[in-house]
């Protein structure tokens, strides 16, 4: 890790509270990461990347999240897109088109989710005016506000679920910063509107039941990205709590001067937060290494086992860090709730992340597996029963 990387992390970390308070979006920081080819870490060195393994990428992501949780989170769709290229093969025509773009620093955002009570996928790609065009409204489009490309889920004219990619600046693309969650406020997770956007046929890929293992791999990657962000938040919570305690001269409830840093209860609380952060990091990096190996070999059995391991980790990491980011307020009484400190953002950010793929649903799936061996199942929006895939 270079000194200039550490300097960047220090700068971004120092700006995190004021950025959130002022809703100062992360365009400048993303441009710096684009210039450093952060999104090309997984590409081979000979293709302009760093040839990094997944554990290295996730270690960097945790560091980035410790500086600014939103700045790490917004890479979720991009990292998954690159892993999709790797899964399909870096020698494919698609990879040959995309590798130079990624190596040049291009960023890919995500636009898969829609808001419908029936979970129906309504975004459509159709032939019109001599071209293929996509129209629809997407929500929770993490990272797309900062991206060069938007990766979109849609249905074609045969009702087949497809993934396609369009330039973020193409005619008919509008990305709105309307995410109003109380956490992860700068991820660009707003609305993306697609109005008759022209699509290059070469950038369309059908998704079906034959992709079961691919879905497991990419699904694991998506979830581990969130857990890496949680691990980074936990690390930052340790640093912020320690920085708050060190200079203080009085603990609530004691007369006279009593250094909080010497208080065994304060030490205990900080130790608990530190333990949660360290365990989260270790677990994320271990699972990343296992996922990397399973993905490289397209090992179906290992991927099935890892799917459950990631579900278990989602519960373990999220619950422990949520508890730690609540308990940290015990170190300073009312003064620890000050807006200038914004220690509450750690809990808010973790709570918001935990609402992605809700933890209780995942834990229930693990419990069912333990009882009768039924693996987790997921059916893509608008897919027929024959199109069910596991994820």
FIBA-222453 format. One record per residue: residue number from 1; x, y, z of N, C-alpha, C in turn. Coordinates in pm, whole numbers. Atoms other than C-alpha are relative to their C-alpha. Layout:
BEGIN
  tilo    n_xx    n_yy    n_zz   ca_xx   ca_yy   ca_zz    c_xx    c_yy    c_zz
   NUM       X       Y       Z       X       Y       Z       X       Y       Z
...
END
This chain:
BEGIN
  tilo    n_xx    n_yy    n_zz   ca_xx   ca_yy   ca_zz    c_xx    c_yy    c_zz
     1      85    -119       0       0       0       0      89     124       0
     2     -89    -114      17     159     327    -114     -37     113      96
     3      23    -113     -89     198     643      93    -108      92     -54
     4     101     -91      55     -15     843    -151    -140     -58      17
     5     129      62     -28    -299     589    -107     -42      32     144
     6      29     -34    -139    -278     642     270     -38     147      14
     7      31    -143      -5    -278    1018     215    -141      27     -51
     8     136     -16      53    -593     993       3    -103     -45     102
     9      94      51     -99    -766     781     265     -15      98     117
    10       4     -97    -110    -673    1033     535     -81     122     -38
    11      74    -118      47    -807    1322     329    -148     -29     -10
    12     141      34      16   -1131    1147     239     -66     -27     136
    13      54      26    -133   -1176    1032     598     -29     128      76
    14      20    -127     -69   -1137    1385     729    -119      77     -54
    15     111     -73      65   -1403    1507     485    -135     -70      16
    16     121      84       6   -1659    1232     546    -119      63      72
    17     112     -55     -77   -1868    1403     815     -58     123     -70
    18      51    -122      64   -1891    1740     638     -63     -32    -135
    19      60      40     128   -1960    1570     304    -144     -46      20
    20     135      50     -24   -2260    1389     447     -91     114      44
    21      82    -111     -53   -2384    1697     634     -44      94    -113
    22      28     -95     107   -2365    1913     319     -50     -67    -128
    23      33      81     118   -2465    1635      77      92      38    -118
    24    -103     -30      99   -2143    1700    -111      36    -131     -71
    25     -15     126      71   -2143    1426    -372     145     -30     -33
    26    -137      53       2   -1834    1217    -436      66       1    -138
    27     -53      -1     136   -1756    1310    -797     152      14      -3
    28    -145     -22       3   -1405    1438    -724      76    -123      47
    29     -68     120     -50   -1307    1133    -519     -10    -114    -100
    30      15     106     101   -1448     897    -783      93      26    -118
    31     -93     -32     109   -1247    1081   -1049     143     -38      36
    32    -135      40     -42    -932    1025    -845      15    -152      -9
    33      -6     146       7   -1011     653    -814      -6     -49    -144
    34       2      34     142   -1093     640   -1184     140      16     -59
    35    -135     -24      50    -753     790   -1258     101    -101      51
    36     -88     102     -57    -587     533   -1030     -36    -140     -47
    37      46     128      56    -771     255   -1218     -43     -96     112
    38      47      83    -109    -931     132    -897     -92    -112     -51
    39      93      97      55   -1196     -45   -1101      64    -107     -87
    40     -71      98      83    -931    -237   -1297      92     -91      81
    41     -88      81     -85    -766    -407    -998      -1    -146     -39
    42      13     143      29    -896    -748   -1109      40     -38    -141
    43     -44      34     134    -787    -722   -1470     146     -46       1
    44    -140      43       8    -463    -899   -1570      94     118     -26
    45     -98    -107      19    -150    -684   -1566      20      29    -148
    46     -23     -20     143    -102    -740   -1939    -117      68     -70
    47     117     -67      56    -451    -598   -1996     -20     140      58
    48      10    -133     -58    -386    -280   -1800     -52       2     142
    49      48       7    -138    -501    -403   -1460     113     -24      98
    50     -99      26    -104    -327    -493   -1136      18    -148      26
    51     -10     144     -23    -383    -870   -1148     -27     -40     144
    52      23      24    -143    -517    -856    -792     -96    -116      22
    53      97     101     -38    -692   -1145    -620    -115      68      73
    54     118     -59     -61   -1034   -1092    -463      28      49     142
    55     -29     -42    -137    -897   -1074    -109      69     136       3
    56     -67    -130       8    -672    -784    -209     -98     110     -32
    57     102     -99      36    -962    -602    -372     -87      33     121
    58      87     -23    -114   -1176    -648     -62      75      69     114
    59     -78     -72    -101    -894    -534     166       3     149     -33
    60       2    -141      41    -876    -212     -36    -138      62      23
    61     137     -49     -17   -1254    -180     -25     -28      31     147
    62      18     -25    -144   -1253    -209     356      72     128      40
    63     -74    -123     -29    -987      63     374     -77     122     -49
    64      76    -110      59   -1195     283     147    -125      28      83
    65     120     -16     -82   -1506     221     357      31      63     135
    66     -39     -61    -126   -1320     317     672      19     151     -16
    67     -12    -143      28   -1248     653     508    -137      62     -25
    68     133     -49      34   -1596     702     360     -83    -118     -49
    69      78     120      30   -1857     427     358     -69       8    -136
    70      68     -14     129   -2044     566      57      97     -15    -116
    71     -99       7     107   -1726     592    -149      38    -143     -32
    72     -26     142      26   -1666     219    -109    -124     -68     -59
    73     124      68      39   -2029     112    -151     -34      21    -147
    74      42     -32     136   -2077     283    -488      70     -86    -106
    75     -70      87      93   -1831      35    -648     -63    -138     -12
    76      59     134      -6   -2060    -261    -583     -38     -54    -138
    77      40      45     132   -2210    -282    -931     117     -17     -94
    78    -118       9      87   -1878    -220   -1101      78    -128      26
    79     -76     120     -34   -1699    -497    -914     -72    -125     -50
    80      77     114      48   -1981    -739    -997       7     -12    -152
    81      -8       1     146   -1969    -640   -1364     133     -60     -46
    82    -132      53      37   -1596    -711   -1383       7    -150      27
    83      -3     143     -31   -1642   -1047   -1212     -84     -79    -100
    84      77      65     104   -1910   -1130   -1467      83     -22    -126
    85     -90      17     114   -1656   -1070   -1743      99    -113      25
    86     -97     103     -33   -1406   -1290   -1566     -64    -139      -3
    87      69     129      -1   -1660   -1569   -1516     -23     -49    -143
    88      31      39     137   -1760   -1569   -1882     125     -25     -83
    89    -126      23      71   -1396   -1562   -1992      56     127     -58
    90     -62    -123      48   -1155   -1279   -2064      40      -7    -147
    91     -28      12     142   -1106   -1416   -2413    -123      13     -87
    92     122     -12      79   -1468   -1366   -2520      -4     133     -74
    93      15    -125      73   -1575   -1099   -2766     -46     112      94
    94      49    -100     -96   -1759    -921   -2483     115      54      84
    95    -113     -43     -82   -1449    -914   -2265      98      85     -80
    96     -93     -78      82   -1236    -789   -2552     -53     141     -25
    97      58    -133      14   -1478    -498   -2589      13      80     130
    98       9     -71    -126   -1490    -417   -2220     132      19      72
    99    -127     -13     -73   -1138    -475   -2093      69     134     -27
   100     -64    -131      21    -995    -163   -2266     -74     113      70
   101      77    -105     -67   -1278      46   -2122      29       0     150
   102     -26      10    -144   -1226     -82   -1768     144      41      30
   103    -142     -34     -21    -847     -53   -1800      25     149     -13
   104     -15    -145      17    -890     309   -1910     -61      78     116
   105      56     -66    -116   -1075     383   -1587    -151      13       0
   106     145     -12       5   -1439     358   -1696     -64     -71     119
   107      74      51    -115   -1686     293   -1413    -139     -44     -45
   108     131      55      35   -1999      78   -1445     -90       6     123
   109      99      -6    -107   -2305     150   -1231    -105    -108     -17
   110      99     106      -3   -2595     -77   -1145    -141      58      -9
   111     141     -41      11   -2962     -38   -1249     -85    -123     -24
   112      77     125      11   -3136    -368   -1181    -136       8      69
   113     119       7     -84   -3402    -294    -919    -112      91     -48
   114     118     -80      27   -3757    -169    -969     -91      -6     122
   115      95      -5    -112   -4038     -78    -728    -137     -46     -48
   116     133      54      33   -4336    -303    -786     -37    -100     108
   117      43      93    -105   -4541    -490    -526      10    -145     -45
   118      -6     136      53   -4538    -794    -756     141     -42     -36
   119    -139      26      40   -4159    -772    -812      12     -23    -150
   120      -2      18     146   -4241    -759   -1181     107      88     -63
   121     -99     -76      77   -3964    -650   -1418     -71      61    -120
   122      75     -67     106   -4113    -389   -1652      89      68    -104
   123     -91     -60      96   -3804    -244   -1822      11     -90    -122
   124       5      78     124   -3810    -352   -2187     102      51    -100
   125     -83     -35     114   -3568    -361   -2476     -73     -52    -125
   126      78      34     119   -3744    -357   -2814      69      55    -124
   127     -50     -50     128   -3658    -311   -3180     -93     112     -48
   128      82    -112      46   -3775      30   -3297      88      97     -79
   129     -74     -97      80   -3661     265   -3571     134     -51     -48
   130    -123      57      50   -3397      26   -3696     107     -22     106
   131     -98      19    -109   -3230      -6   -3353     -70     -65     118
   132      52      51    -126   -3272    -177   -3019      -2     115     101
   133      14    -110     -96   -3402      60   -2752     -58     -52     131
   134      46      43    -132   -3456      20   -2378     -69     116      71
   135      73     -99     -77   -3710     203   -2163     -42     -61     133
   136      42      45    -132   -3791     177   -1793      48      95     107
   137     -40     -81    -116   -3750     329   -1448      61     -93     104
   138     -74      82     -96   -3495     185   -1206      23      79     129
   139     -25     -60    -129   -3447     251    -837     119     -69      68
   140    -115      53     -73   -3159     194    -592     115     -29     -96
   141    -100      24     105   -2917     235    -883     138      45      49
   142    -124     -35     -70   -2604     240    -669     116      24     -95
   143    -120     -33      76   -2305     411    -826     -26      60    -136
   144      25     -45     138   -2477     503   -1152      17     151     -16
   145     -15    -145       6   -2470     874   -1069     144      40     -34
   146    -141     -30      21   -2089     859   -1085      60     -77    -118
   147     -53     100      94   -2056     600   -1362       7      51    -144
   148      -7     -24     144   -1962     606   -1729     -99     -87     -76
   149      91      96      60   -2189     310   -1805    -101     -46     104
   150     103      50     -90   -2511     175   -1657     -39    -141     -44
   151      33     141      24   -2572    -201   -1631    -145     -21      42
   152     145      -2     -16   -2946    -267   -1666     -59    -139     -16
   153      79     121      17   -3182    -561   -1615    -127      36     -76
   154     118     -28      82   -3463    -580   -1872     -56    -130     -55
   155      58     110      75   -3690    -811   -2069       5      33    -147
   156       3     -22     145   -3658    -857   -2443    -140     -31     -54
   157     133      18      57   -3946    -907   -2687     -53    -143      11
   158      46     136     -26   -3961   -1278   -2598     -19     -25     149
   159      11       5    -145   -3988   -1202   -2225     116     -72      67
   160    -123      54     -58   -3636   -1333   -2170      69     109      80
   161     -73     -96     -84   -3452   -1161   -1886     140      18     -56
   162    -132     -30      54   -3140    -988   -2016      68     105      86
   163     -78    -110     -57   -2863    -768   -1884      62      76    -116
   164     -55     -82     108   -2751    -481   -2102      70     120      59
   165     -79    -113     -49   -2516    -186   -2072     -10     116     -98
   166      11    -120      83   -2564     169   -2200      88     109      59
   167     -77    -112     -53   -2352     484   -2172     -85      85      93
   168      73     -81     -97   -2454     693   -1873     -40     135     -59
   169      28    -130      62   -2450    1001   -2097     -81     -13    -129
   170      75      20     124   -2656     848   -2381    -131      79       2
   171     128     -67      12   -2962    1027   -2509    -109     -88      60
   172     108      75     -61   -3262     921   -2303      32     -55     138
   173     -37      43    -135   -3067     838   -1984      -5     120      95
   174       4    -105    -102   -3149    1048   -1678      19     -65     137
   175     -32      55    -131   -2998     972   -1337     -25     107     105
   176      47     -99     -96   -3159    1147   -1042      52     -34     140
   177     -49      20    -136   -2998    1190    -700    -115      21      98
   178     115     -13     -89   -3315    1123    -501      -2    -106     110
   179      -8      96    -111   -3195     859    -253     -20      75     130
   180      30     -71    -122   -3345     966      79      14     -86     125
   181     -24      83    -118   -3231     688     313      80      75     105
   182     -72     -71    -106   -3093     793     651     146     -41       9
   183    -140      41       3   -2766     611     578      50     -13    -143
   184     -63      16     131   -2522     567     291     -53     106     -97
   185      71    -106      70   -2642     902     166      65      46    -130
   186     -70     -52     118   -2380     967    -103      36    -108    -101
   187     -32     111      91   -2381     634    -289     -56      18    -140
   188      64     -17     131   -2581     772    -580    -106    -105     -25
   189      98     108      12   -2846     509    -510    -139      55     -28
   190     127     -63      32   -3123     711    -669     -72     -70    -113
   191      84      51     108   -3346     669    -972      69      20    -134
   192     -50     -11     137   -3232     598   -1327    -117     -21     -95
   193     110       4      95   -3482     672   -1603      57     -22    -140
   194     -45      37     134   -3433     512   -1944    -117      23     -96
   195     106     -35      93   -3638     659   -2229      48     -20    -144
   196     -35      30     139   -3589     492   -2567     152      12     -22
   197    -146      -7       9   -3214     456   -2506      51    -106     -96
   198     -52      96      97   -3033     293   -2796     102     -93      66
   199     -84     104     -59   -2857     -32   -2704      80     -69    -110
   200     -83      78      91   -2566    -194   -2884     -31    -148      22
   201      32     143     -18   -2670    -558   -2948     113     -80      63
   202    -115      72     -57   -2318    -666   -2851       7      15     152
   203      -3     -23    -145   -2382    -531   -2500    -125     -54      68
   204     115      66     -59   -2685    -753   -2432      36    -145      28
   205     -26     139     -36   -2656   -1084   -2248    -126     -61      62
   206     116      70     -56   -2945   -1325   -2185      40     -68     131
   207     -23      62    -130   -2976   -1457   -1828    -104    -110      19
   208      93     110     -12   -3127   -1797   -1768      43    -105      99
   209     -27     104     -99   -3128   -2120   -1567     138     -64     -14
   210    -133      58      18   -2797   -2231   -1716     107      80      74
   211     -95     -87     -70   -2632   -1949   -1521      -4     -18     151
   212      18      21    -144   -2704   -2101   -1179     128      27      78
   213    -126     -19     -74   -2340   -2116   -1070      52     143     -13
   214     -39    -140      20   -2269   -1775   -1219     -76      90      95
   215      81     -80     -93   -2555   -1630   -1016      51     -16     143
   216     -54      21    -135   -2414   -1787    -701     129      79      21
   217    -127     -70     -11   -2074   -1642    -769     -20     151       8
   218      23    -144       0   -2193   -1291    -855     -82      41     122
   219      77     -31    -120   -2448   -1303    -573      87       7     123
   220     -94      -3    -112   -2172   -1386    -326      85     126      -2
   221     -81    -121      17   -1966   -1099    -465     -79     123      44
   222      84    -113     -38   -2254    -854    -427     -12      10     152
   223      20      -4    -145   -2314    -954     -64     129      29      74
   224    -128     -25     -67   -1947    -960      32      43     146     -14
   225     -31    -142      15   -1910    -608    -107     -67      79     112
   226      70     -68    -110   -2173    -491     141      66     -29     134
   227     -63      36    -128   -2006    -681     425     137      64      14
   228    -129     -71      -5   -1670    -526     333     -22     144      43
   229      31    -137     -40   -1830    -184     366     -32       5     150
   230      32       7    -143   -1970    -284     707     128     -15      82
   231    -127      17     -71   -1623    -401     813      78     130       5
   232     -68    -129       1   -1479     -66     707     -65     100      93
   233      72     -88     -92   -1748     123     896      39     -32     144
   234     -36      40    -135   -1665     -78    1207     140      49      37
   235    -136     -48     -27   -1296       8    1175       1     150      26
   236       7    -146     -19   -1379     377    1140     -66      33     134
   237      65     -22    -128   -1608     353    1443     101     -13     114
   238    -106      15    -101   -1311     229    1648      86     126       4
   239     -89    -115       7   -1094     515    1528     -68     126      53
   240      71    -120     -44   -1359     782    1586     -27      -3     150
   241      28      11    -143   -1448     650    1930     127      25      82
   242    -127     -21     -72   -1084     637    2041      42     147      -6
   243     -36    -141      15   -1024     987    1904     -87      90      89
   244      90     -74     -88   -1325    1111    2101      42     -14     147
   245     -29      27    -141   -1214     951    2427     135      58      44
   246    -138     -32     -44    -839    1028    2433      15     137      67
   247     -26    -132     -63    -849    1404    2503     -93      35     115
   248     100     -35    -102   -1143    1394    2744      58     -15     141
   249     -53      -2    -135   -1082    1469    3111    -105     -40     104
   250     103      28     -99   -1413    1380    3273     -99    -103     -54
   251     102      97      34   -1655    1086    3269    -129      36      70
   252     131     -30     -59   -2025    1143    3327     -22     -84     126
   253      34      74    -121   -2130    1048    3679     107       4     107
   254    -108      -8     -98   -1800    1123    3855      32     147      27
   255     -39    -137     -33   -1711    1440    4040     149      18     -20
   256    -141     -27      20   -1385    1610    3977      49     -51    -134
   257     -61      43     126   -1145    1503    3705      22    -150       2
   258     -16     144      11   -1148    1145    3590      19     -32    -148
   259     -29      21     141    -980    1051    3264     -78    -120     -55
   260      76     112      56   -1225     841    3053      89    -110     -57
   261     -88     101      58    -933     666    2884      48    -101     104
   262     -41      90    -108    -850     514    3223    -117     -79      58
   263     120      65     -54   -1205     398    3289     -12    -141     -58
   264      10     137      51   -1229      17    3262    -124     -24     -86
   265     121      19      79   -1584      40    3128      15      61    -140
   266     -27     -62     131   -1477     277    2849      94     -90     -81
   267     -93      91      67   -1189      44    2765     -72    -126     -49
   268      77     119      38   -1431    -249    2760     -82      26    -125
   269      85     -33     115   -1667     -77    2518      85      13    -127
   270     -85     -16     119   -1387      23    2281      58    -134     -43
   271     -48     134      35   -1250    -330    2299    -105     -80     -74
   272     109      71      69   -1591    -466    2196     -14      48    -144
   273      11     -54     136   -1609    -234    1896     118     -46     -85
   274    -119      45      72   -1253    -324    1799      -9    -148     -38
   275      13     143      28   -1327    -697    1824     -97     -24    -114
   276      97      15     108   -1632    -662    1601      62      39    -134
   277     -63     -46     124   -1430    -470    1343     102    -100     -52
   278    -104      96      41   -1142    -717    1340     -61    -129     -51
   279      64     124      44   -1370   -1019    1314     -68      17    -135
   280      66     -26     128   -1568    -862    1031     101       0    -114
   281    -102      -4     105   -1252    -791     833      53    -139     -30
   282     -55     136      19   -1109   -1140     886     -99     -89     -76
   283      99      87      63   -1433   -1307     784     -22      39    -147
   284      16     -45     139   -1478   -1096     470     116     -46     -86
   285    -118      36      81   -1122   -1157     350      12    -151     -18
   286      -2     145      13   -1143   -1530     421    -101     -47    -103
   287     102      40      96   -1467   -1564     227      35      48    -141
   288     -42     -49     132   -1327   -1351     -56     100     -95     -64
   289     -99      95      53   -1033   -1589     -94     -67    -129     -45
   290      71     123      36   -1266   -1890     -95     -85      20    -125
   291      83     -29     117   -1499   -1727    -346      85      12    -125
   292     -93     -14     113   -1206   -1642    -570      39    -138     -53
   293     -41     134      42   -1090   -2004    -575    -115     -76     -64
   294     116      71      55   -1438   -2143    -634     -40      55    -136
   295      36     -61     127   -1506   -1894    -910      99     -32    -110
   296    -102      29     101   -1177   -1957   -1087     -19    -140     -58
   297      19     137      46   -1259   -2327   -1107    -142     -33     -40
   298     143      24      26   -1633   -2284   -1167     -47    -124      77
   299      25     116     -85   -1666   -2528    -878    -141       9      59
   300     141      -9     -39   -2041   -2584    -837     -22     -36     146
   301      19      42    -139   -2017   -2768    -504      54     105      97
   302     -59    -102     -87   -1787   -2507    -351     -84     127       0
   303      84    -118       8   -2010   -2224    -474    -129     -17      78
   304     122      27     -77   -2318   -2388    -324      27      11     150
   305     -36      -9    -142   -2141   -2421      10      29     144      41
   306     -34    -138     -31   -2011   -2065      -6    -123      90       6
   307     124     -76      -7   -2358   -1932     -73     -54       3     143
   308      46       9    -138   -2459   -2053     271      97      69      96
   309     -98     -65     -87   -2135   -1931     428     -15     152      -3
   310      19    -145      11   -2196   -1581     296    -128      41      73
   311     123     -29     -73   -2552   -1591     432      27       3     151
   312     -32       4    -143   -2417   -1690     774      82     123      40
   313     -84    -116     -29   -2156   -1416     759     -82     128       1
   314      85    -118       1   -2424   -1163     673     -64      21     137
   315      58     -10    -134   -2590   -1240    1005     106      35     104
   316    -103     -16    -103   -2271   -1262    1211      60     140      -3
   317     -66    -130      11   -2105    -947    1078     -97     113      28
   318      95    -111     -15   -2414    -729    1058     -45      16     145
   319      48     -10    -138   -2545    -814    1405     108      51      95
   320    -106     -41     -92   -2209    -772    1576      37     146     -19
   321     -38    -139      24   -2131    -439    1409    -115      95      36
   322     113     -82     -45   -2483    -303    1465       4      18     152
   323      -7      -8    -146   -2446    -386    1834     116      90      43
   324    -118     -79     -38   -2099    -231    1850     -20     148     -27
   325      18    -141      34   -2200      91    1676    -113      65      81
   326      95     -52     -98   -2485     128    1926      69      19     134
   327     -63       0    -133   -2276      49    2231     109     106      13
   328    -111     -95      -9   -1998     294    2143     -41     130      70
   329      45    -123     -66   -2215     577    2282      16      -5     152
   330     -20      13    -145   -2151     440    2630     131      63      47
   331    -131     -53     -41   -1804     597    2625      -4     148      35
   332      -7    -144     -21   -1915     958    2655    -126      70      43
   333     122     -67     -41   -2266    1023    2774     -60      83    -112
   334      71     -82      99   -2466    1295    2600      94      65    -100
   335     -94     -68      90   -2157    1457    2452      36     -85    -122
   336     -33      89     112   -2103    1152    2231    -104       7    -111
   337     106      -9     101   -2427    1232    2047       7     128     -82
   338     -12    -128      70   -2303    1565    1913      -2     -15    -152
   339       8       4     146   -2382    1638    1549     137      19     -66
   340    -132     -23      60   -2028    1757    1485      82    -128      -6
   341     -69     129       0   -1896    1412    1576     -63     -97     -98
   342      77      88      90   -2169    1230    1380      33    -147      23
   343     -24     141     -27   -2090     903    1557    -122     -85     -36
   344     121      74      36   -2450     807    1483       1     -49    -143
   345       1      41     141   -2367     778    1112      47    -144     -16
   346     -48     137      12   -2190     448    1175    -116     -99      13
   347     116      85     -14   -2505     283    1305     -95      18    -117
   348      93     -26     111   -2720     453    1038      47     -68    -129
   349     -52      59     123   -2492     334     760     -10    -152       2
   350       9     146      -8   -2476     -25     883    -146     -46      -6
   351     142      36       2   -2851     -34     943     -56       8    -142
   352      45     -15     139   -2910      88     587      51    -114     -86
   353     -57     110      77   -2676    -171     438     -70    -131      35
   354      64     124     -44   -2843    -444     645    -138     -17     -61
   355     131       9      63   -3170    -362     470       8     -48    -144
   356     -20      64     130   -3023    -478     139      -5    -152      24
   357       9     146     -18   -3115    -847     106     -16     -30     150
   358      16       2    -146   -3261    -846     460      57    -124      67
   359     -72     106     -69   -3057   -1051     704     -92    -112      47
   360      90     103     -52   -3355   -1232     857     -42     -99    -108
   361      35      91     108   -3454   -1374     519     113     -98     -27
   362    -116      86      27   -3103   -1506     468      19    -103     111
   363     -17      91    -113   -3083   -1656     815    -107    -109      -2
   364     106      99      11   -3419   -1826     768      35    -105    -106
   365     -38      94     106   -3288   -1981     445     106     -98      51
   366    -102      88     -58   -2988   -2117     635     -66    -101      94
   367      68      91     -92   -3215   -2261     903     -77    -109     -72
   368      73     101      77   -3430   -2435     645      97    -103     -57
   369    -100      93      53   -3118   -2582     485      45     -98     108
   370     -45      87    -108   -3004   -2716     820    -105    -105      35
   371     108      93     -34   -3344   -2881     872     -23    -106    -106
   372      38      97     104   -3411   -3043     536      87       1    -125
   373     -92       1     112   -3122   -2965     302     -44      81    -120
   374      47     -82     111   -3320   -2723      86      93     121     -19
   375     -88    -115      21   -3076   -2473     -71     -81     127     -21
   376      70    -127      25   -3166   -2103     -96     -41       9    -147
   377      48     -16     137   -3370   -2017    -405     -41     145     -23
   378      40    -134      40   -3435   -1697    -590     -52      -7    -141
   379      56      -4     134   -3655   -1632    -893       7     142     -50
   380     -16    -134      55   -3574   -1337   -1114    -136      62     -28
   381     126     -65      31   -3852   -1078   -1152     -45     -28    -143
   382      65      27     128   -4090   -1166   -1439      42    -132     -62
   383     -40     129      54   -3924   -1505   -1484    -110    -102      22
   384      94     109     -16   -4140   -1809   -1539      61    -103      93
   385     -57     102     -88   -4103   -2111   -1304     116     -74     -63
   386    -108      72      67   -3881   -2272   -1566     130      79       3
   387    -119     -85       2   -3645   -1976   -1538      58      22     139
   388     -51     -21    -136   -3586   -2007   -1164     148     -31       7
   389    -144      20     -23   -3226   -1973   -1062      27      16     148
   390     -39     -15    -140   -3057   -2002    -729      98     116      11
   391     -92    -112     -20   -2881   -1698    -589      11      32     147
END
